[in-house]
Amino acid sequence: MEPQHKKNRENPLRSLMKDNVFEQLSELNLIDANGLRNFVIREKYRKLRSQEFKSKEALDIIHLEYKNLAYNTIRKIIFRKVLK
């Protein structure tokens, strides 16, 4: 039987890196959990918008999944400008 922590560790960065690289980085604690969560939230928002959900509808759907985050926090994650 596979350990529980490995079952939950799906590679949301599959388009950027191979699964084995993601797994190694995760095991070495080299992936920022908040940064990864924010990336996933932004990708979900983009996907929902591409499926023609209105902005508020997409935010509401994401908020249902991330109930531990305030609505405004999710909004800030999605709409914050990335500093270069």
Secondary structure, 3 states (H helix, E strand, C coil): CCCHHHHCCCCCCCCCCCHHHHHHHHHCCCCCHHHHHHHHHHHHHHHHHHCCCCHHHHHHHHHHHCCCCCHHHHHHHHHCCCCC
